[in-house]
Amino acid sequence: MVLPWRRTIHHTAGLVLACGAAQIVSGIIVSTFEWIIALLLGAVALSALARRIKVPYPTFLAIGGALIAFVPSSPSWALEPDLALALFVAPVLLDAAFDTSLRDLRNNWVPVSTLVVAAVGLTTAAVAYVAHRLMPDMPWAAAVALGAIVAPPDAAAAVAILSQVKLPHRMVKVLEGESLLNDASALLIYRIAVGAVATEHLTWSQVAPTMALGLVGSVIAGLVAARIILPIMERVKEAPSAIIVQFATTFMIWIAAEHLGLSGILTIVVYAIAIARTAPARMPARLRVPSYAVWETMVFVLNVLAFMLIGMQMRPIWTRLDADVRWEYCVAAGWILLTVVLVRLFWVTFYRATLRALVARGIYHPKDPKQVASAKGGLIISWCGMRGLVTLAAAFALPENFPYRDFIVFIAFAVVLGSLVIQGLTLRPLILAFNLEDDDPVGVEVARGRAVAYRAALDAIESDPSEEAEILRLEYRAILMQAKTDPNGGIANGELPADPLRRRAIEAARKAIFDLRTTEVIGDDAFHRLEEELDRAELSAGG
């Protein structure tokens, strides 16, 4: 029997403990929330500084992540390793693949495929050899996993630089194609190596079916997913719901592919390229414009979180090491970073020399002489080897009990930091010093497409004798006159009398640029520029 006063004491003590626990939990949550706000605002400031001095923003994010590792009061957030690749890589990869031009990939398939297969394979093998020499007790499978982690260059860092300078269009397309597909080849090797550690014995007869399934099955799965999901997305008419569905389906496709033993990266790439061919025709501008803005923001946020989280992982690793081991890890990181840079330089030089020799002997006849890069162009491609988000996510995704995990995470972060600082800060001055000229083929295609599009728009309303048609013609003349004096001038808000007619003209123009892209008269870069112009016009017409 419990006396009433004892029951009261028990209830009071329980209430005190509950309140105390609630305050502690509340304090932790508030502290975490404050750190998230501080990190995001800090990342925005670093990004603005990067744009001002014209360096890739991941460079400053890497430096910020390194500094967090040595801030005594910084948080130590944990993330399930299995979540890392899906959370960080899937949406970033879909965003990049959606804008990829199949025409440009096909035209540059030789240099892209050699970088994706040969350069990644050589880098993986060379890093594995160096790591095993530096750490003789390190299992070969773990060394190969490290090589695959640091093998693929990062798209975001290179694009941040390439968007600031006039680099030849073909070089940009080669680098974009490589950054899109090399993740798939590197992570396929990575998965096999991690599996070899788990099984402690893996033969070629086991590896070959896995690779075949990962390649063929992923392509089929991506195409099937596009056929199934695109009609579903088309039924969602509200912008917030549409954006949520876009993100949710991206993660669902990745997770499903991984559960089926396929390559999540390759499945996402194929899915994104497939939906990009028809989605612009099915999605109205009022959904497309906000979704593009949200995706761009989320890619930035995911880069921030990845660099910050990996920086937080560095502090416990660093504190567990004594001075001698710290020095040993730093020396190893230096050697592996040097290996990564030199292997890429060697392969691009070897490829360029081989191609020139084949052309000189009449064995290979390129359609475009510019396919054989100059010495300066080859050096630029070699120097665009900054590592970034995929390397960090793959290192983070290693199981907790993986052999030499601390060493691999340390090396991965060091290679990312070193490549972003050394190559990221020097790439733009190098490009400017070489003065590589670009004939701006995208600008030529945009002008060609614009002429066709607006001719179609005028044809669509030419025979309309209505007052609205005359209003639209007067309105266009007024806008053109206003543009001469005020480039930012606009029209009044609301539905104008000519808006229905304008939407008909825009629809004709949009169909015209779809046909131009389908027949490959213009590429995807020109198509997306024109699409943006028509989206603005459609939104101004109340579409």
C-alpha positions in Angstrom: 0.0 0.0 0.0 1.3 3.4 -1.0 0.5 6.2 1.4 -1.1 9.3 -0.1 1.8 11.6 0.8 4.3 9.1 -0.8 2.1 9.1 -3.9 2.2 12.9 -3.9 6.1 12.8 -3.6 6.3 10.3 -6.4 4.1 12.4 -8.7 6.0 15.6 -7.7 9.4 14.0 -8.4 8.2 12.6 -11.7 6.9 16.0 -12.7 10.2 17.6 -11.8 12.2 15.0 -13.7 9.8 15.3 -16.7 10.1 19.1 -16.7 13.9 18.9 -16.4 14.1 16.4 -19.2 11.8 18.6 -21.3 14.0 21.6 -20.6 17.1 19.6 -21.6 15.5 18.3 -24.8 14.2 21.8 -25.5 17.6 23.2 -25.0 19.2 20.7 -27.4 16.5 21.4 -30.0 16.9 25.1 -29.7 20.7 24.8 -29.9 20.5 22.6 -33.0 18.0 25.0 -34.6 20.3 28.0 -33.8 23.2 26.1 -35.4 21.3 25.3 -38.5 20.3 28.9 -38.9 23.9 30.1 -38.3 25.3 27.5 -40.8 22.9 28.4 -43.5 23.4 32.1 -43.1 27.2 31.5 -43.0 27.0 29.5 -46.2 25.0 32.3 -47.9 27.7 34.8 -46.9 30.5 32.4 -48.1 28.6 31.9 -51.4 28.3 35.7 -51.9 32.0 36.1 -51.2 32.8 33.3 -53.6 30.8 35.0 -56.4 32.4 38.3 -55.6 36.0 37.0 -56.0 34.8 34.6 -58.7 35.7 31.2 -57.2 33.5 28.1 -56.8 31.4 28.3 -53.7 32.1 24.7 -52.7 35.7 25.9 -52.0 34.6 28.1 -49.2 32.1 25.4 -48.0 35.0 23.0 -47.7 37.0 25.5 -45.7 34.0 26.2 -43.5 33.6 22.5 -42.9 37.2 22.2 -41.9 36.9 25.1 -39.5 33.9 23.5 -37.8 35.9 20.5 -37.0 38.1 22.6 -34.7 35.4 24.7 -33.1 35.1 23.4 -29.5 31.4 24.2 -29.0 30.3 23.0 -32.5 27.6 20.3 -32.6 28.3 16.7 -33.5 25.3 15.6 -35.6 24.8 12.0 -36.6 23.3 10.7 -39.8 22.6 7.1 -40.7 25.3 6.1 -43.3 22.7 4.4 -45.5 20.9 7.8 -45.8 24.0 9.8 -47.0 24.0 8.8 -50.7 20.2 9.0 -51.1 19.9 12.3 -49.3 22.8 14.2 -50.8 23.4 12.6 -54.2 19.9 11.7 -55.6 18.4 15.2 -55.9 21.7 16.8 -56.9 22.2 14.3 -59.7 18.6 14.5 -60.9 18.9 18.3 -61.1 22.1 18.0 -63.2 20.8 15.2 -65.4 17.5 17.0 -66.2 19.4 19.7 -68.1 21.7 17.3 -69.9 21.6 17.4 -73.7 21.4 13.9 -75.3 22.7 15.5 -78.6 25.8 16.9 -76.9 26.4 13.6 -75.1 26.2 11.7 -78.3 28.5 14.2 -80.1 31.1 13.9 -77.4 30.7 10.3 -76.4 34.3 9.4 -77.1 36.0 11.9 -74.6 33.2 11.5 -72.1 33.2 7.7 -72.1 37.0 7.6 -71.7 36.9 10.0 -68.7 34.0 8.1 -67.2 35.5 4.7 -67.6 39.3 4.9 -68.1 40.0 8.0 -65.9 37.9 6.8 -63.0 39.3 3.2 -63.3 42.9 4.4 -63.4 42.4 6.8 -60.5 40.7 4.1 -58.4 43.6 1.7 -59.1 46.3 4.2 -58.5 44.8 5.5 -55.2 44.3 2.0 -54.0 47.9 1.1 -54.7 49.2 4.2 -53.0 46.9 3.8 -50.0 48.0 0.1 -49.6 51.7 1.1 -49.8 51.1 3.8 -47.1 49.0 1.5 -44.9 50.2 -2.1 -45.5 47.6 -3.6 -43.1 44.8 -2.0 -45.1 42.7 -4.6 -46.9 42.8 -4.3 -50.7 39.0 -4.0 -50.9 39.0 -1.1 -48.5 41.8 0.5 -50.5 39.8 0.1 -53.7 36.8 1.6 -51.9 38.9 4.7 -51.0 40.0 4.9 -54.6 36.4 4.8 -55.9 35.4 7.4 -53.3 37.9 10.0 -54.5 37.8 9.2 -58.2 34.8 11.2 -59.5 35.2 15.0 -60.0 32.4 17.2 -58.8 30.0 19.0 -61.1 29.0 21.9 -58.9 32.6 23.2 -58.5 33.5 23.0 -62.2 30.2 24.6 -63.3 30.5 27.4 -60.9 33.8 28.4 -62.6 32.8 27.6 -66.2 29.7 29.8 -65.9 32.0 32.8 -65.2 34.3 32.5 -68.2 33.9 32.0 -72.0 35.2 28.4 -72.4 34.6 26.6 -75.7 31.2 25.0 -75.7 32.4 21.6 -76.5 34.8 21.5 -73.5 32.0 22.5 -71.2 29.8 19.7 -72.6 32.5 17.2 -72.1 33.0 18.2 -68.5 29.3 18.3 -67.8 28.8 14.8 -69.4 31.7 13.4 -67.4 30.5 14.8 -64.1 27.1 13.4 -64.7 28.2 9.8 -65.5 31.5 9.3 -63.6 29.6 9.1 -60.3 27.8 6.0 -61.6 31.0 4.2 -62.6 32.9 5.2 -59.4 30.0 4.2 -57.1 29.6 0.9 -58.9 33.2 0.0 -58.1 32.6 1.4 -54.6 29.6 -0.9 -54.0 31.6 -4.0 -55.2 34.5 -3.1 -52.9 32.3 -2.6 -49.9 30.6 -5.9 -50.7 33.9 -7.6 -50.9 34.8 -6.4 -47.4 31.5 -7.7 -46.1 31.9 -11.1 -47.7 35.7 -11.3 -47.3 35.9 -13.1 -50.6 34.6 -11.9 -54.0 35.4 -13.5 -57.3 35.0 -12.2 -60.9 32.2 -14.6 -61.5 30.3 -12.8 -58.7 31.3 -9.3 -59.8 30.5 -9.6 -63.5 26.7 -10.4 -63.0 26.5 -7.5 -60.5 28.0 -5.1 -63.0 25.8 -6.3 -65.8 22.7 -6.0 -63.7 23.8 -2.6 -62.4 24.3 -1.2 -65.9 21.5 -2.8 -68.0 18.9 -3.1 -65.2 19.4 0.5 -64.1 18.9 1.9 -67.6 15.6 -0.2 -68.0 14.5 0.8 -64.5 15.0 4.5 -65.2 13.0 4.4 -68.4 10.2 2.4 -66.8 10.1 4.9 -63.9 9.8 7.8 -66.3 6.9 6.2 -68.1 5.1 5.5 -64.8 5.7 8.6 -62.8 5.4 11.4 -65.4 1.7 10.8 -66.0 1.2 10.9 -62.2 3.1 14.1 -61.8 1.1 15.6 -64.7 -2.1 15.3 -62.6 -0.8 17.4 -59.7 -1.8 21.0 -60.5 -0.7 22.9 -57.3 2.9 24.1 -57.2 3.7 23.1 -53.5 2.2 19.6 -54.1 4.0 19.2 -57.4 7.4 20.1 -55.9 6.9 17.6 -53.0 6.0 14.9 -55.5 9.1 15.6 -57.5 11.4 15.2 -54.5 9.5 12.2 -53.1 9.6 10.3 -56.4 13.3 11.1 -56.7 14.0 9.4 -53.4 11.6 6.6 -54.1 13.3 5.8 -57.3 16.8 5.8 -55.7 15.6 3.6 -52.8 13.8 1.2 -55.0 16.9 0.8 -57.3 19.1 0.1 -54.3 16.7 -2.5 -52.9 16.7 -4.2 -56.3 20.5 -4.3 -56.4 20.7 -1.7 -59.2 22.8 1.5 -59.4 20.8 4.3 -57.9 22.9 6.9 -59.6 22.5 5.4 -63.1 18.8 4.9 -62.6 18.3 8.5 -61.5 20.3 9.8 -64.5 18.3 7.8 -67.0 15.0 8.7 -65.3 15.9 12.5 -65.3 17.0 12.5 -69.0 13.9 10.6 -70.0 11.4 12.9 -68.2 13.3 16.0 -69.5 12.4 15.1 -73.0 8.6 15.4 -72.4 8.1 17.1 -69.0 8.4 20.7 -70.4 5.5 20.1 -72.7 3.4 18.7 -70.0 4.2 21.1 -67.1 2.8 24.7 -67.2 5.1 27.6 -66.5 3.3 28.4 -63.2 4.6 25.0 -61.9 7.9 24.9 -63.7 9.2 28.3 -62.6 8.8 27.8 -58.8 10.0 24.2 -59.0 13.2 25.2 -60.8 13.8 27.8 -58.0 13.2 25.3 -55.2 15.5 22.7 -56.8 18.3 25.2 -57.2 17.9 26.2 -53.5 17.8 22.6 -52.3 21.0 21.7 -54.2 22.7 24.5 -52.5 21.4 23.5 -49.1 22.4 19.9 -49.6 25.9 21.0 -50.5 26.1 23.0 -47.3 24.8 20.2 -45.1 27.2 17.7 -46.7 30.3 19.8 -46.1 29.2 20.7 -42.6 28.4 17.1 -41.6 31.6 15.7 -42.9 33.4 18.5 -41.0 31.7 17.4 -37.8 32.9 13.9 -38.4 36.5 15.1 -38.6 36.7 16.3 -35.1 36.2 13.0 -33.3 38.6 11.4 -35.8 41.2 14.0 -35.2 40.9 13.9 -31.4 41.3 10.1 -31.4 44.7 10.3 -33.1 47.9 11.0 -31.4 50.5 13.4 -32.9 52.4 10.8 -34.9 49.3 9.3 -36.4 48.0 12.7 -37.3 51.2 13.5 -39.2 51.0 10.1 -40.9 47.4 10.7 -42.0 48.3 14.2 -43.3 51.2 12.8 -45.3 49.0 10.1 -46.7 46.4 12.7 -47.7 49.1 14.7 -49.5 50.3 11.7 -51.5 46.8 10.6 -52.4 45.8 14.2 -53.5 48.9 14.3 -55.7 48.0 10.9 -57.1 44.5 12.0 -58.0 45.7 15.1 -59.8 48.6 13.4 -61.7 46.5 10.5 -62.9 43.9 12.8 -64.4 46.6 14.9 -66.0 48.3 11.7 -67.4 45.1 10.3 -68.8 44.0 13.5 -70.6 47.5 13.9 -72.0 47.6 10.3 -73.1 44.1 10.4 -74.7 44.9 13.6 -76.5 48.2 12.3 -77.9 46.6 9.0 -79.0 43.8 10.8 -80.7 46.1 13.1 -82.6 48.2 10.1 -83.7 45.2 8.3 -85.0 44.0 11.4 -86.9 47.5 11.9 -88.4 47.6 8.3 -89.6 44.1 8.5 -91.1 42.7 5.9 -88.8 40.3 8.2 -87.1 38.3 10.9 -88.9 36.5 13.2 -86.5 33.4 15.1 -87.8 34.6 18.2 -86.1 38.4 19.0 -85.9 37.8 20.6 -82.5 37.2 17.2 -81.1 41.0 16.9 -80.7 41.7 19.3 -77.8 44.6 21.7 -78.0 47.4 21.4 -75.4 45.8 24.3 -73.5 42.4 22.8 -73.7 43.7 19.4 -72.4 45.3 21.1 -69.4 42.1 22.9 -68.6 40.1 19.6 -68.7 42.8 18.0 -66.5 42.6 20.9 -64.0 38.8 20.6 -63.7 39.1 17.7 -61.3 37.8 19.2 -58.1 36.2 16.7 -55.8 33.0 17.4 -53.9 29.6 16.3 -52.8 29.7 12.7 -54.1 33.1 12.0 -52.5 31.9 13.3 -49.2 28.6 11.4 -49.3 30.3 8.1 -50.3 32.8 8.4 -47.5 30.0 9.2 -45.0 28.0 6.2 -46.3 30.6 3.6 -45.3 29.4 1.3 -42.5 30.6 2.2 -39.0 32.6 -1.0 -38.7 34.3 -0.7 -42.1 38.0 -1.3 -41.8 40.1 2.0 -41.8 36.9 4.0 -41.9 38.4 6.9 -40.0 41.4 7.0 -42.4 39.1 6.9 -45.5 36.9 9.7 -44.2 39.9 11.8 -43.3 41.5 11.2 -46.7 38.3 11.9 -48.6 37.7 15.2 -46.9 41.4 16.2 -47.3 41.2 15.4 -51.1 38.0 17.4 -51.4 39.4 20.4 -49.5 42.8 20.3 -51.2 41.4 20.0 -54.8 38.8 22.7 -54.2 41.4 25.1 -52.7 44.3 24.4 -55.1 42.4 23.8 -58.4 39.3 25.8 -57.6 41.2 29.0 -56.8 43.6 28.7 -59.8 41.2 27.4 -62.5 39.7 30.7 -63.5 43.1 32.6 -63.8 44.4 29.7 -65.8 41.5 29.8 -68.2 41.8 33.6 -68.6 45.6 33.3 -69.2 45.1 30.7 -72.0 42.5 33.0 -73.6 40.5 30.1 -75.1 38.0 31.5 -77.6 34.3 30.4 -77.8 32.2 31.0 -80.9 29.1 30.9 -78.7 27.2 28.2 -80.6 24.4 28.3 -77.9 23.9 32.0 -78.6 23.6 31.3 -82.3 21.1 28.6 -81.7 19.1 30.8 -79.3 18.9 33.5 -82.0 17.8 30.9 -84.6 15.2 29.4 -82.3 13.9 32.8 -81.2 13.3 33.8 -84.8 11.4 30.6 -85.6 9.4 30.8 -82.3 8.2 34.4 -82.7 7.5 33.8 -86.4 5.2 31.0 -85.3 3.6 33.2 -82.7 2.9 35.9 -85.2 1.5 33.4 -87.7 -0.8 32.1 -84.9 -2.5 35.6 -84.6 -2.0 37.0 -88.1 -5.4 36.1 -89.4 -7.2 37.3 -86.3 -9.1 40.6 -87.1 -10.3 41.0 -83.5 -9.8 44.1 -81.4 -7.8 41.9 -79.0 -5.3 41.0 -81.7 -4.8 44.7 -82.5 -4.4 45.4 -78.7 -1.7 42.6 -78.6 0.2 44.1 -81.5 0.1 47.6 -79.9 1.1 46.1 -76.6 4.1 44.4 -78.1 5.1 47.6 -79.8 4.8 49.5 -76.5 6.9 46.9 -74.7 9.6 47.1 -77.4 9.6 50.9 -77.1 9.7 50.7 -73.3 12.6 48.2 -73.4 14.7 50.8 -75.2 14.4 53.3 -72.3 13.7 51.0 -69.3 15.0 47.4 -69.6 13.1 46.5 -66.4 9.8 48.0 -67.5 6.8 45.7 -67.3 3.1 45.6 -67.9 0.2 46.0 -65.5 -0.8 43.1 -63.3 -4.0 41.2 -64.1 -5.7 39.7 -67.1 -5.4 42.0 -70.1 -7.8 41.7 -73.0 -5.1 40.3 -75.2 -4.0 37.7 -72.7 -5.9 34.7 -74.2 -4.6 35.6 -77.6 -1.1 35.9 -76.2 -1.3 32.5 -74.6 -2.3 31.1 -78.0 0.7 32.7 -79.6 3.0 31.5 -76.8 1.7 28.0 -77.2 2.6 28.1 -80.9 6.0 29.4 -80.1 6.6 26.7 -77.5 5.6 24.0 -79.9 8.1 25.4 -82.4 11.0 25.2 -80.0 10.0 21.7 -79.0 10.1 20.7 -82.7 13.5 22.4 -83.1 14.9 20.4 -80.1 13.4 17.2 -81.3 15.0 17.5 -84.7 18.2 18.7 -83.0 18.3 22.0 -84.8 18.9 23.5 -81.4 20.4 21.9 -78.3 19.1 21.7 -74.8 21.0 24.8 -73.6 19.4 26.9 -76.3 16.0 25.2 -75.6 16.1 26.0 -71.9 17.0 29.7 -72.5 14.0 30.1 -74.9 11.8 28.1 -72.5 12.6 30.6 -69.8 11.7 33.5 -72.1 8.3 31.9 -73.0 7.6 31.0 -69.3 8.0 34.7 -68.3 5.7 35.7 -71.2 3.2 33.0 -70.2 3.1 34.0 -66.6 2.6 37.7 -67.6 -0.4 36.5 -69.6 -2.0 34.9 -66.5 -1.0 31.4 -67.6 
